[in-house]
Amino acid sequence: MKLMSFAASGRSSYGAVVGDGVVDLGRRLGDRFPSLRAAIAGGALDRAAAEVSGAAPDIALSQVTLLPPITDPDKIICAGRNYRAHAAEAGGPPPENPQVFLRLVNTLVAHNQPMVCPKISGEFDYEGALALIIGKPGRHIAKPDALSHVLATPASTTARSETFSSSIRLLPARTSTRPAALGRGSLPLTRFRTPPAWSGDAVKRQGNAAHRD
């Protein structure tokens, strides 16, 4: 089941892709689960799958505007220099501890939407990244159990202003409005998988244009 958040006809909703159309789950489940995040947290994905099974699409995919898959995340936690090749590219050893920073909700951009480079910056760097959408909460999770908490692994692109990164550290560079895209490259949808499955799909650059503001 491919789940997505979208806007159409002046309203926001979420649904599942069926062929070239979308089954509007927000219309069916929204009284109890108003967002995809609420449906996930409420354990409603089996109910969603039942609603989708055999249903005809409510709207054509071409008639919706994609939103970030989770439009109302509780938090967005990022880890920098989190694999050896990236650390070597930066000219140093891997950090002994994760370099953790946060993103703000308004930095997420859906597929095919523009990423914004601040006018005062002369550089705008981007790279493929792996996003994890956490499907169930946990604390002090054992390593063998970690992936059972991961609901989805959508491909994403992260962008930053190197001018900001070098002069005023990472947080402003990563939290400027709308610099990070989340979605899929070959098909502009996020692929959700049920735990404990793991997506090994290659991360592709998406169709997101960058402009200055």
C-alpha positions as CSV (number, residue, x, y, z in Angstrom):
1,M,0.0,0.0,0.0
2,K,1.4,3.4,-1.1
3,L,0.2,6.1,1.3
4,M,0.4,9.8,0.8
5,S,-0.7,13.2,2.0
6,F,-2.2,15.5,-0.6
7,A,-4.2,18.6,-1.2
8,A,-7.1,18.8,-3.7
9,S,-10.1,21.1,-4.2
10,G,-9.1,23.3,-1.4
11,R,-8.8,20.6,1.3
12,S,-5.9,18.6,2.7
13,S,-6.2,14.8,3.1
14,Y,-4.3,11.6,2.9
15,G,-4.9,8.4,1.0
16,A,-3.6,5.4,-0.9
17,V,-2.5,5.3,-4.5
18,V,-4.4,2.8,-6.7
19,G,-3.3,2.8,-10.3
20,D,-3.4,6.3,-11.6
21,G,-5.8,7.5,-8.8
22,V,-6.0,8.1,-5.1
23,V,-8.4,6.5,-2.6
24,D,-9.2,9.3,-0.2
25,L,-8.7,7.8,3.3
26,G,-9.1,11.2,5.0
27,R,-12.7,11.3,3.7
28,R,-13.3,7.8,5.0
29,L,-11.4,7.8,8.3
30,G,-10.9,11.5,9.0
31,D,-13.6,11.9,11.6
32,R,-11.4,9.7,13.9
33,F,-8.0,10.0,12.2
34,P,-7.7,13.5,10.7
35,S,-4.1,13.0,9.4
36,L,-1.9,10.2,8.2
37,R,0.2,10.6,11.4
38,A,-3.0,10.1,13.5
39,A,-3.9,7.0,11.5
40,I,-0.5,5.5,12.1
41,A,-0.5,6.4,15.8
42,G,-4.0,5.1,16.2
43,G,-3.1,1.7,14.7
44,A,-5.5,2.3,11.8
45,L,-3.4,1.1,8.9
46,D,-5.1,-2.3,8.8
47,R,-8.5,-0.5,8.6
48,A,-7.1,1.7,5.9
49,A,-6.0,-1.3,3.9
50,A,-9.5,-2.8,4.2
51,E,-10.9,0.5,3.0
52,V,-8.6,0.5,0.0
53,S,-9.2,-3.1,-0.9
54,G,-11.4,-3.2,-3.9
55,A,-12.2,0.5,-3.8
56,A,-12.2,2.7,-6.9
57,P,-10.1,5.8,-6.8
58,D,-11.8,9.0,-5.7
59,I,-9.6,11.3,-7.6
60,A,-7.0,11.1,-10.3
61,L,-3.4,11.3,-9.2
62,S,-2.7,14.1,-11.7
63,Q,-5.4,16.3,-9.9
64,V,-3.7,16.3,-6.5
65,T,-0.9,18.3,-5.1
66,L,1.5,16.2,-3.0
67,L,2.3,17.3,0.5
68,P,5.0,16.0,2.8
69,P,4.0,12.4,3.7
70,I,3.7,13.3,7.4
71,T,2.4,16.9,7.5
72,D,2.3,17.2,11.3
73,P,5.4,15.4,12.6
74,D,6.1,15.6,16.3
75,K,9.8,16.1,15.7
76,I,12.3,15.8,12.9
77,I,15.6,14.4,14.2
78,C,18.6,14.4,11.9
79,A,22.0,12.7,12.2
80,G,25.0,14.3,10.4
81,R,28.2,12.5,9.1
82,N,26.5,9.2,10.0
83,Y,28.4,6.9,7.7
84,R,32.1,6.4,7.0
85,A,32.2,7.6,3.4
86,H,30.5,10.8,4.3
87,A,32.9,11.5,7.1
88,A,35.9,10.8,4.8
89,E,34.5,13.1,2.2
90,A,34.4,15.9,4.9
91,G,38.1,15.2,5.6
92,G,38.0,13.7,9.0
93,P,37.3,10.5,10.9
94,P,33.8,9.4,11.8
95,P,32.5,11.1,14.9
96,E,32.6,9.1,18.1
97,N,29.0,10.1,18.8
98,P,26.2,11.0,16.4
99,Q,26.0,14.6,15.3
100,V,22.3,15.2,16.0
101,F,20.3,18.3,15.0
102,L,16.7,19.2,14.4
103,R,14.7,20.4,11.5
104,L,11.6,22.5,11.7
105,V,8.3,21.4,10.2
106,N,8.3,24.2,7.6
107,T,11.6,23.0,6.2
108,L,9.9,19.9,4.6
109,V,8.9,20.2,0.9
110,A,6.8,17.7,-1.0
111,H,7.9,16.2,-4.3
112,N,7.8,18.6,-7.3
113,Q,7.7,21.6,-5.0
114,P,10.5,24.3,-5.0
115,M,13.3,24.3,-2.4
116,V,14.2,27.8,-1.4
117,C,17.8,29.2,-1.2
118,P,18.1,32.3,1.0
119,K,19.1,35.4,-1.0
120,I,22.1,36.1,1.2
121,S,23.6,32.7,0.3
122,G,25.8,32.1,-2.7
123,E,25.9,28.4,-2.3
124,F,23.1,25.7,-2.2
125,D,24.2,22.1,-1.6
126,Y,22.0,19.1,-1.8
127,E,22.4,15.4,-1.3
128,G,20.3,12.2,-1.2
129,A,19.3,11.1,2.2
130,L,17.4,8.3,3.8
131,A,14.4,9.3,5.9
132,L,12.9,7.0,8.5
133,I,9.3,7.4,9.6
134,I,8.8,6.0,13.0
135,G,5.7,3.9,13.3
136,K,5.6,3.1,17.0
137,P,7.2,4.8,20.0
138,G,9.9,3.3,22.1
139,R,12.7,4.0,24.6
140,H,15.9,2.2,25.3
141,I,15.3,0.0,22.3
142,A,17.6,-3.0,21.7
143,K,19.5,-2.9,18.4
144,P,17.8,-6.1,17.1
145,D,14.4,-4.5,17.7
146,A,15.1,-1.2,16.2
147,L,13.7,-1.7,12.7
148,S,10.4,-3.0,14.1
149,H,9.8,0.6,15.1
150,V,10.4,1.9,11.5
151,L,7.2,2.2,9.4
152,A,8.6,3.6,6.2
153,T,11.9,4.6,4.5
154,P,11.1,7.2,1.9
155,A,13.9,8.6,-0.2
156,S,14.6,12.2,0.3
157,T,16.8,15.1,-0.7
158,T,18.3,17.4,1.9
159,A,19.6,20.8,1.0
160,R,21.6,23.4,2.9
161,S,23.3,26.8,2.5
162,E,27.0,26.2,2.8
163,T,27.4,29.9,3.6
164,F,25.3,29.5,6.7
165,S,26.9,26.2,7.6
166,S,30.4,27.7,7.6
167,S,29.6,31.0,9.3
168,I,26.8,30.3,11.8
169,R,26.9,26.5,12.3
170,L,24.3,24.0,11.1
171,L,21.0,24.9,12.7
172,P,20.1,28.0,10.6
173,A,21.4,26.3,7.5
174,R,19.1,23.4,8.0
175,T,16.1,25.3,9.2
176,S,15.7,28.0,6.5
177,T,12.2,27.8,5.1
178,R,11.7,24.9,2.7
179,P,15.1,23.5,1.9
180,A,14.4,19.7,2.2
181,A,12.4,17.6,-0.1
182,L,10.7,14.3,0.9
183,G,9.3,11.9,-1.6
184,R,10.4,9.6,-4.5
185,G,12.2,10.4,-7.7
186,S,10.9,7.9,-10.3
187,L,7.4,8.0,-8.9
188,P,6.4,11.1,-6.9
189,L,5.1,9.2,-4.0
190,T,6.4,7.9,-0.7
191,R,6.6,4.2,-0.4
192,F,5.4,2.9,2.9
193,R,6.3,-0.6,4.0
194,T,5.0,-2.5,7.0
195,P,7.5,-3.4,9.7
196,P,9.9,-5.1,9.8
197,A,10.5,-4.8,6.0
198,W,13.3,-2.6,4.9
199,S,13.6,-0.7,1.7
200,G,16.9,-0.9,-0.1
201,D,15.9,1.2,-3.0
202,A,18.5,3.6,-4.4
203,V,17.9,7.2,-3.4
204,K,17.2,9.3,-6.5
205,R,17.2,13.0,-6.9
206,Q,13.7,14.3,-7.1
207,G,12.0,16.8,-9.4
208,N,12.4,19.7,-7.0
209,A,13.6,23.0,-8.4
210,A,15.5,25.4,-6.2
211,H,15.0,29.2,-6.2
212,R,16.1,32.1,-4.2
213,D,14.0,34.0,-1.6
